[in-house]
Amino acid sequence: MQLYAIHFPQFHRLPENDRFWGDGFTDWVDVRRARPRFAGHAQPRIPAGGYYDLADPRTIRRQVADARAHGLDGFCFYHYWFDGRPLLETPVEHFLRARDLDFGFCLSWANEPWSRRRDGQAHQLLLRQTQPPSRAAWAAHFDWLARAFCDPRALRIDGRPVFLIYRPDLIAPGMLDDWRERARAIGLAGLFLVATAQFALPRLDGYDALFRFQPFFAQQSLDDERQGALRRGLRPFGRMLPPAWKARLWSLAPARGPRLCDYDEVWRRILEAPPLGVPTVEGAFVDWDNTPRHGARGVAYRGATPDKLRGYLERLLSRPGELTLMNAWNEWAEGAHLEPDRRWGYAWLEAIRAARRPSASWPAIPAASPA
Protein backbone atom coordinates (compact mmCIF):
# COMPACT_ATOMS: atom_id res chain seq x y z
CA MET A 1 0.00 0.00 0.00
CA GLN A 2 1.29 3.46 -0.89
CA LEU A 3 1.50 6.13 1.82
CA TYR A 4 0.98 9.78 0.92
CA ALA A 5 0.91 12.80 3.27
CA ILE A 6 -1.45 15.74 2.82
CA HIS A 7 0.46 18.93 2.04
CA PHE A 8 -0.95 22.29 3.16
CA PRO A 9 0.08 25.35 1.10
CA GLN A 10 -0.80 28.31 3.35
CA PHE A 11 2.77 29.22 4.24
CA HIS A 12 3.42 31.89 1.66
CA ARG A 13 1.97 35.33 1.14
CA LEU A 14 -0.80 36.16 -1.27
CA PRO A 15 -2.78 39.39 -1.82
CA GLU A 16 -6.07 37.88 -0.67
CA ASN A 17 -4.70 36.99 2.76
CA ASP A 18 -3.07 40.41 3.07
CA ARG A 19 -6.49 41.93 2.39
CA PHE A 20 -8.48 39.64 4.68
CA TRP A 21 -6.14 39.17 7.64
CA GLY A 22 -3.45 41.86 7.45
CA ASP A 23 -0.17 42.48 5.67
CA GLY A 24 2.07 39.43 5.50
CA PHE A 25 -0.44 36.93 6.90
CA THR A 26 0.27 33.21 6.55
CA ASP A 27 -0.68 30.33 8.86
CA TRP A 28 2.58 30.94 10.72
CA VAL A 29 0.79 33.88 12.39
CA ASP A 30 -1.60 31.46 14.11
CA VAL A 31 1.18 28.97 14.88
CA ARG A 32 3.38 31.60 16.54
CA ARG A 33 0.68 33.08 18.76
CA ALA A 34 -0.61 29.73 20.09
CA ARG A 35 -0.51 29.24 23.86
CA PRO A 36 -1.13 26.38 26.30
CA ARG A 37 -4.80 26.07 27.25
CA PHE A 38 -4.71 23.17 29.72
CA ALA A 39 -2.19 21.30 31.85
CA GLY A 40 0.41 19.56 29.69
CA HIS A 41 -0.71 21.34 26.52
CA ALA A 42 2.34 21.47 24.19
CA GLN A 43 1.87 24.83 22.49
CA PRO A 44 3.25 26.65 20.63
CA ARG A 45 4.80 24.16 18.24
CA ILE A 46 7.97 25.53 16.72
CA PRO A 47 9.42 24.06 13.50
CA ALA A 48 12.88 22.63 14.10
CA GLY A 49 14.18 24.33 10.98
CA GLY A 50 12.39 27.65 11.48
CA TYR A 51 9.33 29.27 9.91
CA TYR A 52 9.84 28.58 6.21
CA ASP A 53 8.35 30.21 3.13
CA LEU A 54 6.73 27.97 0.50
CA ALA A 55 7.31 30.69 -2.09
CA ASP A 56 10.97 29.65 -1.98
CA PRO A 57 11.40 26.69 -4.39
CA ARG A 58 14.13 25.28 -2.18
CA THR A 59 11.52 24.54 0.49
CA ILE A 60 9.63 21.93 -1.53
CA ARG A 61 12.93 20.29 -2.44
CA ARG A 62 13.86 19.95 1.23
CA GLN A 63 10.39 18.62 2.09
CA VAL A 64 10.50 16.01 -0.66
CA ALA A 65 13.98 14.89 0.43
CA ASP A 66 12.83 14.46 4.05
CA ALA A 67 9.63 12.67 3.06
CA ARG A 68 11.32 10.23 0.68
CA ALA A 69 14.08 9.44 3.17
CA HIS A 70 11.48 8.42 5.76
CA GLY A 71 9.25 6.15 3.71
CA LEU A 72 6.58 8.38 2.20
CA ASP A 73 5.62 7.73 -1.42
CA GLY A 74 4.19 11.14 -2.24
CA PHE A 75 2.33 14.31 -1.27
CA CYS A 76 -1.36 14.98 -1.66
CA PHE A 77 -1.38 18.73 -2.30
CA TYR A 78 -4.45 20.74 -1.36
CA HIS A 79 -5.72 22.51 -4.44
CA TYR A 80 -7.75 25.75 -4.37
CA TRP A 81 -9.80 27.14 -7.24
CA PHE A 82 -12.07 30.15 -6.86
CA ASP A 83 -14.34 31.13 -9.73
CA GLY A 84 -11.95 30.63 -12.60
CA ARG A 85 -8.54 30.97 -11.00
CA PRO A 86 -6.20 29.01 -8.74
CA LEU A 87 -5.13 30.22 -5.33
CA LEU A 88 -2.22 29.13 -3.11
CA GLU A 89 -0.86 27.20 -6.07
CA THR A 90 2.79 28.22 -5.56
CA PRO A 91 4.03 24.98 -3.90
CA VAL A 92 2.38 22.81 -6.57
CA GLU A 93 3.83 24.99 -9.31
CA HIS A 94 7.31 24.66 -7.82
CA PHE A 95 6.89 20.90 -7.65
CA LEU A 96 5.57 20.54 -11.22
CA ARG A 97 8.42 22.61 -12.62
CA ALA A 98 11.05 20.58 -10.75
CA ARG A 99 10.86 17.53 -13.00
CA ASP A 100 13.91 16.02 -11.35
CA LEU A 101 12.00 15.51 -8.07
CA ASP A 102 11.27 11.80 -8.24
CA PHE A 103 8.28 11.75 -5.90
CA GLY A 104 4.62 10.91 -6.31
CA PHE A 105 1.79 13.40 -5.94
CA CYS A 106 -1.93 13.91 -6.30
CA LEU A 107 -4.31 16.81 -5.70
CA SER A 108 -7.21 17.26 -3.30
CA TRP A 109 -9.61 20.03 -4.28
CA ALA A 110 -10.57 22.02 -1.16
CA ASN A 111 -13.80 23.11 -2.83
CA GLU A 112 -15.40 25.09 -0.04
CA PRO A 113 -15.77 28.83 0.57
CA TRP A 114 -13.32 30.83 2.62
CA SER A 115 -15.04 32.36 5.61
CA ARG A 116 -14.10 34.64 8.47
CA ARG A 117 -14.06 31.69 10.89
CA ARG A 118 -11.89 29.68 8.47
CA ASP A 119 -13.97 26.52 8.75
CA GLY A 120 -15.47 26.32 5.24
CA GLN A 121 -18.97 27.27 6.37
CA ALA A 122 -21.11 29.92 4.70
CA HIS A 123 -20.87 32.72 7.28
CA GLN A 124 -18.98 35.98 6.72
CA LEU A 125 -17.78 34.85 3.33
CA LEU A 126 -14.40 36.08 2.12
CA LEU A 127 -14.13 34.09 -1.12
CA ARG A 128 -17.12 32.33 -2.61
CA GLN A 129 -17.21 29.06 -4.53
CA THR A 130 -19.90 29.52 -7.15
CA GLN A 131 -22.08 26.40 -7.17
CA PRO A 132 -22.84 25.09 -9.62
CA PRO A 133 -20.21 26.55 -11.96
CA SER A 134 -20.95 26.98 -15.63
CA ARG A 135 -19.68 24.46 -18.17
CA ALA A 136 -17.18 27.04 -19.39
CA ALA A 137 -15.88 27.45 -15.83
CA TRP A 138 -15.42 23.75 -15.20
CA ALA A 139 -13.72 23.40 -18.60
CA ALA A 140 -11.24 26.12 -17.65
CA HIS A 141 -10.61 24.38 -14.35
CA PHE A 142 -9.90 21.07 -16.08
CA ASP A 143 -7.51 22.78 -18.48
CA TRP A 144 -5.49 24.04 -15.51
CA LEU A 145 -5.49 20.60 -13.89
CA ALA A 146 -4.52 18.77 -17.09
CA ARG A 147 -0.81 19.54 -16.65
CA ALA A 148 -0.86 17.82 -13.25
CA PHE A 149 -2.90 14.87 -14.50
CA CYS A 150 -0.46 14.29 -17.38
CA ASP A 151 2.66 14.53 -15.22
CA PRO A 152 4.35 11.08 -15.10
CA ARG A 153 4.74 11.41 -11.32
CA ALA A 154 0.98 11.73 -10.79
CA LEU A 155 -0.52 8.99 -8.64
CA ARG A 156 -2.56 6.58 -10.75
CA ILE A 157 -4.99 3.83 -9.79
CA ASP A 158 -6.06 1.51 -12.59
CA GLY A 159 -4.03 3.76 -14.90
CA ARG A 160 -6.10 6.85 -14.05
CA PRO A 161 -4.81 9.99 -12.27
CA VAL A 162 -6.20 10.28 -8.74
CA PHE A 163 -8.12 13.44 -7.81
CA LEU A 164 -9.78 13.94 -4.44
CA ILE A 165 -12.70 16.26 -3.73
CA TYR A 166 -13.00 17.57 -0.19
CA ARG A 167 -16.69 18.47 -0.34
CA PRO A 168 -18.31 16.04 -2.79
CA ASP A 169 -21.76 17.40 -1.84
CA LEU A 170 -20.92 20.71 -3.56
CA ILE A 171 -20.05 19.29 -6.98
CA ALA A 172 -22.30 20.22 -9.89
CA PRO A 173 -24.18 17.33 -11.55
CA GLY A 174 -22.51 16.27 -14.76
CA MET A 175 -19.15 17.91 -14.11
CA LEU A 176 -17.37 14.69 -13.18
CA ASP A 177 -18.55 12.87 -16.30
CA ASP A 178 -17.50 15.85 -18.39
CA TRP A 179 -14.04 15.81 -16.80
CA ARG A 180 -13.65 12.11 -17.48
CA GLU A 181 -14.45 12.71 -21.15
CA ARG A 182 -11.95 15.56 -21.31
CA ALA A 183 -9.30 13.34 -19.70
CA ARG A 184 -9.81 10.65 -22.32
CA ALA A 185 -9.68 13.30 -25.05
CA ILE A 186 -6.13 14.25 -24.03
CA GLY A 187 -4.95 10.64 -23.98
CA LEU A 188 -5.53 9.65 -20.37
CA ALA A 189 -7.39 6.50 -19.33
CA GLY A 190 -9.89 8.68 -17.45
CA LEU A 191 -9.82 9.95 -13.87
CA PHE A 192 -9.95 8.12 -10.54
CA LEU A 193 -12.18 10.41 -8.48
CA VAL A 194 -12.28 10.09 -4.70
CA ALA A 195 -14.99 11.54 -2.45
CA THR A 196 -13.75 12.67 0.96
CA ALA A 197 -15.83 11.42 3.88
CA GLN A 198 -15.26 13.78 6.81
CA PHE A 199 -18.15 13.23 9.22
CA ALA A 200 -20.53 10.98 7.29
CA LEU A 201 -20.56 8.86 4.16
CA PRO A 202 -21.29 10.99 1.10
CA ARG A 203 -23.14 9.72 -1.92
CA LEU A 204 -20.87 7.86 -4.29
CA ASP A 205 -22.59 9.00 -7.49
CA GLY A 206 -19.85 9.77 -9.99
CA TYR A 207 -16.97 8.71 -7.71
CA ASP A 208 -14.66 5.72 -7.81
CA ALA A 209 -13.74 5.53 -4.10
CA LEU A 210 -14.21 7.07 -0.65
CA PHE A 211 -11.49 8.57 1.54
CA ARG A 212 -12.00 8.26 5.30
CA PHE A 213 -10.56 11.58 6.47
CA GLN A 214 -9.08 11.15 9.94
CA PRO A 215 -9.48 11.89 12.77
CA PHE A 216 -12.84 13.47 11.80
CA PHE A 217 -14.48 10.33 10.43
CA ALA A 218 -13.59 8.07 13.36
CA GLN A 219 -14.31 10.76 15.96
CA GLN A 220 -17.76 11.37 14.49
CA SER A 221 -18.50 7.66 14.77
CA LEU A 222 -17.54 7.73 18.45
CA ASP A 223 -19.58 10.89 19.08
CA ASP A 224 -22.66 9.49 17.37
CA GLU A 225 -22.40 6.35 19.48
CA ARG A 226 -22.08 8.33 22.73
CA GLN A 227 -24.83 10.78 21.90
CA GLY A 228 -27.18 7.93 21.10
CA ALA A 229 -26.46 6.29 24.45
CA LEU A 230 -26.77 9.63 26.27
CA ARG A 231 -30.09 10.46 24.65
CA ARG A 232 -31.48 7.04 25.47
CA GLY A 233 -30.36 7.32 29.07
CA LEU A 234 -31.77 10.81 29.57
CA ARG A 235 -34.98 10.33 27.62
CA PRO A 236 -37.09 9.75 30.78
CA PHE A 237 -35.82 13.05 32.21
CA GLY A 238 -35.84 15.08 28.97
CA ARG A 239 -38.81 17.24 29.89
CA MET A 240 -37.22 18.14 33.21
CA LEU A 241 -33.94 19.50 31.77
CA PRO A 242 -33.65 23.17 30.71
CA PRO A 243 -32.91 23.52 26.94
CA ALA A 244 -29.44 25.00 27.60
CA TRP A 245 -28.47 21.95 29.69
CA LYS A 246 -29.65 19.55 27.03
CA ALA A 247 -27.72 21.42 24.33
CA ARG A 248 -24.54 21.17 26.41
CA LEU A 249 -25.03 17.45 27.04
CA TRP A 250 -25.69 16.70 23.38
CA SER A 251 -22.60 18.62 22.26
CA LEU A 252 -20.16 16.46 24.28
CA ALA A 253 -18.07 19.63 24.65
CA PRO A 254 -16.69 21.14 27.87
CA ALA A 255 -18.25 24.36 29.10
CA ARG A 256 -14.93 26.22 28.75
CA GLY A 257 -11.75 25.71 26.80
CA PRO A 258 -11.00 23.35 23.92
CA ARG A 259 -12.56 19.94 23.58
CA LEU A 260 -10.11 17.20 24.57
CA CYS A 261 -10.21 13.84 22.75
CA ASP A 262 -8.35 10.59 23.26
CA TYR A 263 -5.68 9.66 20.70
CA ASP A 264 -5.73 5.93 21.45
CA GLU A 265 -9.51 5.71 21.43
CA VAL A 266 -9.88 7.25 17.99
CA TRP A 267 -7.03 5.17 16.57
CA ARG A 268 -8.73 2.06 17.95
CA ARG A 269 -11.89 3.09 16.09
CA ILE A 270 -9.87 3.62 12.88
CA LEU A 271 -8.33 0.16 13.11
CA GLU A 272 -11.58 -1.57 14.04
CA ALA A 273 -13.70 0.15 11.39
CA PRO A 274 -15.42 -2.41 9.14
CA PRO A 275 -14.99 -2.33 5.35
CA LEU A 276 -17.33 0.11 3.64
CA GLY A 277 -18.21 -2.23 0.80
CA VAL A 278 -16.78 0.24 -1.74
CA PRO A 279 -13.20 1.04 -2.81
CA THR A 280 -11.67 2.93 0.11
CA VAL A 281 -8.67 5.19 0.60
CA GLU A 282 -7.76 4.79 4.25
CA GLY A 283 -6.96 7.77 6.41
CA ALA A 284 -4.37 8.16 9.15
CA PHE A 285 -3.37 11.11 11.32
CA VAL A 286 -0.24 12.17 13.17
CA ASP A 287 -1.91 14.22 15.90
CA TRP A 288 -4.57 16.93 16.04
CA ASP A 289 -4.70 20.22 17.90
CA ASN A 290 -6.36 23.14 16.13
CA THR A 291 -6.31 25.52 19.10
CA PRO A 292 -3.73 27.74 17.32
CA ARG A 293 -6.45 28.47 14.77
CA HIS A 294 -9.63 28.25 16.87
CA GLY A 295 -8.54 28.98 20.41
CA ALA A 296 -11.00 27.87 23.09
CA ARG A 297 -13.34 26.58 20.34
CA GLY A 298 -10.66 24.15 19.19
CA VAL A 299 -10.15 20.40 19.55
CA ALA A 300 -6.99 18.78 20.89
CA TYR A 301 -6.01 15.12 21.25
CA ARG A 302 -4.24 13.76 24.31
CA GLY A 303 -1.77 10.90 24.34
CA ALA A 304 -0.14 11.16 20.90
CA THR A 305 3.46 9.90 20.64
CA PRO A 306 5.62 8.84 17.71
CA ASP A 307 5.92 5.31 19.07
CA LYS A 308 2.14 4.92 19.19
CA LEU A 309 1.85 6.25 15.66
CA ARG A 310 4.35 3.68 14.44
CA GLY A 311 2.34 0.79 15.87
CA TYR A 312 -1.00 2.08 14.67
CA LEU A 313 0.23 2.91 11.20
CA GLU A 314 1.94 -0.45 10.82
CA ARG A 315 -1.39 -2.14 11.53
CA LEU A 316 -3.24 0.10 9.09
CA LEU A 317 -0.75 -0.42 6.28
CA SER A 318 -1.10 -4.19 6.65
CA ARG A 319 -4.63 -3.95 5.23
CA PRO A 320 -5.25 -4.66 1.57
CA GLY A 321 -5.65 -1.54 -0.51
CA GLU A 322 -4.01 0.90 -2.87
CA LEU A 323 -3.47 4.03 -0.78
CA THR A 324 -3.38 5.53 2.72
CA LEU A 325 -3.41 9.30 3.22
CA MET A 326 -1.72 10.75 6.30
CA ASN A 327 -3.09 13.94 7.84
CA ALA A 328 -0.70 15.66 7.44
CA TRP A 329 2.74 16.72 6.32
CA ASN A 330 2.53 20.31 7.54
CA GLU A 331 -0.83 21.31 9.05
CA TRP A 332 0.99 23.23 11.79
CA ALA A 333 -2.00 25.33 12.90
CA GLU A 334 -3.99 22.14 13.41
CA GLY A 335 -1.28 20.15 15.15
CA ALA A 336 -1.03 17.56 12.37
CA HIS A 337 2.54 17.67 11.09
CA LEU A 338 5.16 15.07 10.30
CA GLU A 339 7.70 17.83 9.81
CA PRO A 340 10.18 18.08 12.70
CA ASP A 341 9.50 20.44 15.58
CA ARG A 342 11.58 21.41 18.61
CA ARG A 343 9.76 18.97 20.89
CA TRP A 344 9.94 15.72 18.92
CA GLY A 345 12.59 16.47 16.31
CA TYR A 346 12.43 13.87 13.54
CA ALA A 347 10.65 11.31 15.72
CA TRP A 348 7.35 11.45 13.78
CA LEU A 349 9.18 10.84 10.51
CA GLU A 350 11.23 8.07 12.08
CA ALA A 351 7.93 6.47 13.13
CA ILE A 352 6.82 6.51 9.49
CA ARG A 353 10.04 4.86 8.36
CA ALA A 354 9.75 2.21 11.08
CA ALA A 355 6.11 1.50 10.18
CA ARG A 356 7.14 0.75 6.60
CA ARG A 357 9.41 -2.02 7.94
CA PRO A 358 6.92 -4.36 9.68
CA SER A 359 7.96 -5.77 13.03
CA ALA A 360 7.34 -9.30 14.29
CA SER A 361 4.60 -8.18 16.68
CA TRP A 362 2.51 -5.12 17.47
CA PRO A 363 2.24 -3.50 20.89
CA ALA A 364 -1.14 -3.58 22.56
CA ILE A 365 -3.40 -0.57 22.04
CA PRO A 366 -3.49 1.37 25.34
CA ALA A 367 -6.75 1.73 27.21
CA ALA A 368 -8.60 5.00 26.66
CA SER A 369 -7.43 7.82 28.92
CA PRO A 370 -9.85 8.92 31.62
CA ALA A 371 -12.02 11.87 30.66
HELIX and SHEET records of a PDB file:
HELIX    1   1 PRO A   15  TRP A   21  1                                   7    
HELIX    2   2 TRP A   28  ARG A   33  1                                   6    
HELIX    3   3 PRO A   57  ALA A   69  1                                  13    
HELIX    4   4 THR A   90  ARG A   97  1                                   8    
HELIX    5   5 ARG A  135  CYS A  150  1                                  16    
HELIX    6   6 PRO A  168  LEU A  170  5                                   3    
HELIX    7   7 MET A  175  ALA A  185  1                                  11    
HELIX    8   8 PHE A  216  LEU A  234  1                                  19    
HELIX    9   9 ARG A  235  MET A  240  5                                   6    
HELIX   10  10 PRO A  243  SER A  251  1                                   9    
HELIX   11  11 TYR A  263  GLU A  272  1                                  10    
HELIX   12  12 THR A  291  HIS A  294  1                                   4    
HELIX   13  13 GLY A  295  ARG A  297  5                                   3    
HELIX   14  14 PRO A  306  LEU A  317  1                                  12    
HELIX   15  15 TRP A  332  GLU A  334  5                                   3    
HELIX   16  16 ALA A  347  ALA A  355  1                                   9    
SHEET    1   A 9 PRO A  86  LEU A  87  0                                        
SHEET    2   A 9 GLY A  74  TRP A  81 -1                                        
SHEET    3   A 9 GLN A   2  HIS A   7  1                                        
SHEET    4   A 9 LEU A 323  ASN A 327  1                                        
SHEET    5   A 9 THR A 280  PHE A 285  1                                        
SHEET    6   A 9 ALA A 209  ARG A 212  1                                        
SHEET    7   A 9 PHE A 192  ALA A 197  1                                        
SHEET    8   A 9 ARG A 160  ILE A 165  1                                        
SHEET    9   A 9 GLY A 104  TRP A 109  1                                        
SHEET    1   B 9 PRO A  86  LEU A  87  0                                        
SHEET    2   B 9 GLY A  74  TRP A  81 -1                                        
SHEET    3   B 9 GLN A   2  HIS A   7  1                                        
SHEET    4   B 9 LEU A 323  ASN A 327  1                                        
SHEET    5   B 9 THR A 280  PHE A 285  1                                        
SHEET    6   B 9 ALA A 209  ARG A 212  1                                        
SHEET    7   B 9 PHE A 192  ALA A 197  1                                        
SHEET    8   B 9 ARG A 160  ILE A 165  1                                        
SHEET    9   B 9 ARG A 156  ILE A 157 -1                                        
SHEET    1   C 2 TRP A 114  SER A 115  0                                        
SHEET    2   C 2 LEU A 125  LEU A 127 -1                                        
SHEET    1   D 2 ARG A 259  ASP A 262  0                                        
SHEET    2   D 2 VAL A 299  ARG A 302  1                                        
SHEET    1   E 2 ASN A 330  GLU A 331  0                                        
SHEET    2   E 2 ALA A 336  HIS A 337 -1                                        
END                                                                             
